[in-house]
């Protein structure tokens, strides 16, 4: 059975939707704000900025993170930059152009109104971060510098060398620390959310476990904000931090929140290739490198084992420049990733196993000089040399696509509230802004837009009707949720099998990469949907979880996350099978143009697919939110 969703988008012309909605909001009286408790789960750019801003506005905020400090959030790993439509380069950029590029980059599978709001807010984000002291790169004149990213023909990406996420997070963290010192924000580091508490149909708290002591605690609030990032680690190998997981959003899904577009996962084209069977994570090389680096492979299979310096220019295939002359090496991530896979499948890949392509800076160094390249990307070259032992100033980098970001997430309306009243979802944890493919440098933009600007304007509209409705932590709803958490932990510890957690996670990841990775097809997805339940049953028979529950126990932490991945993987494959088209990062091999590009089916699939949990062992229920385009016309996406 398929339901239909209402996204609660305000009526009126697109350009006025965000502003009119914001200006006519029913806000909580400032004198009453200190009476409201808000829980924020996650302390990266989205969660940290939300907690800091809500604290500044006078709410009482509890902020949770499983890291030892908010400074360790995965946002720190973002390298290349953050988009904004300031048009400092005077190259024709505008709010509308950023909006259009984002809609097109997502292959027309995102909500117009949300994306326009994001583009409109983007300029304010830069001003906010500069005021916080974020050391963006600057031109000689003193103006902030910009560079280009994939999917855009203008320079709109603000950056701080190759560590933009780290610098933005430090700016956010100092704002958060100010509120912690002021008493409006209470920080709970090394604490993991294990369940969501629903009372009278509203999200009113969480059950959390201290990772230091193992103690289970109840926390009540008037609203809950999830800013817990994406689920890319379901593939085992990804560019995400090892701790990134799906548990918080999947717990919310099992409590009634809809999970939207879980099959929309992004493969990043510039990752250091896999080096061994027992590697635990992959390392990203920023997309910004494609500004000056040229991507190529040998034209002939027999040349792939030769040193790159021995392959003459005439025998090199600069395949992105050949296939997409308008965008060249800055083609969007999904297209660039599939192009790399294609040339490697043809037998022209380089490096061990033939799973790599060259990212070559020789031309840029000859044109600009090594010092300029070192100034722009020096720390990225250092990271590459530490991992591979190769000097990329002298020989080309080797890169290959890898799982990086997830465009899917919990469904939210225009106010960023899920279908569960009082449960707000921001940043990568929601689905709202990127469609079927995220353009580079847009993740930081969305996280800070949601945390600094959107949520502080929409959350009060909900809280205005919640005065005095916060339940006690001793209420039956909290008691039931805590009992469920204890039961899951006890079940994991009781298995006492012989197989390690990593062996199950690695097997699941290889299955998903093969059947639901860079390309998918019906037969493979059906095979995955048969094998995943079998692997899950085997997990509950044979897994071995060391230690006990009332102690520091990283094995138990990981066991809960892997158990959730084993359930979530089935939902992801179900969504990929149901969406019988190709769109952005969701590439169904049955649906492609004659030249191998994604072929959408707008008549049947121009919609958000949001899934409702129906019970363990039951098929989820599909809800569809039709996507309406008032301003951008649906066309076959082309970057040629």
Secondary structure, 3 states (H helix, E strand, C coil): CEEECCCCCCCCCHHHHHHHHHHCCCCCCHHHHHHCEEEEECCCHHHHHHHHHHHHHCCEEEEECCCCCHHHCHHHHCCCCEECCCCCCCCCCCHHHHHHHHHHHCCCCCCHHHHHHHHHHHHHHHHHHHHCCCCCCECCCCCECCECCCCCCCCCEECCCCCHHHHHHHHHHHHHHHHHHHCCEEEECCEEEEEEEEECCEEEEEEEEECCCCCEEEEECCEEEECCCCCHHHHCCCCCCCCCCCHHHHHHHHCCCCEECCCCEEEEEEEECCCCCCCCCCCECCHHHHHCCEEEEECCHHHCCCCHHHCCHHHEECHHHHHCCCCHHHCCHHHHHHHHHHHHHCCCCCCHHHCCEEEECHHHHHHHCHHHHHHHHHHHHHHHHHHHCCCCCCCCEEEEEEEEEECCEECCCCCCECCCECEEECHHHECCCCCCCCCCCCHHHHHHHHHHHHHHHHHHHHHCCCCCCCCCCCCHHHHHHHHHHHHHHHHHHHHCCCECHHHHHHHHHHHHHHHHCCCECHHHHHHHHHHHHHHHHHHHHHECCCCCCCCCCHHHHHHHHHHHHHHHHHHHHHHHHHCCCCECCECECCCECCCCCECCCHHHHCEEEEEECCCCCCCCEEEEEECCCCCCCCCCCCCC
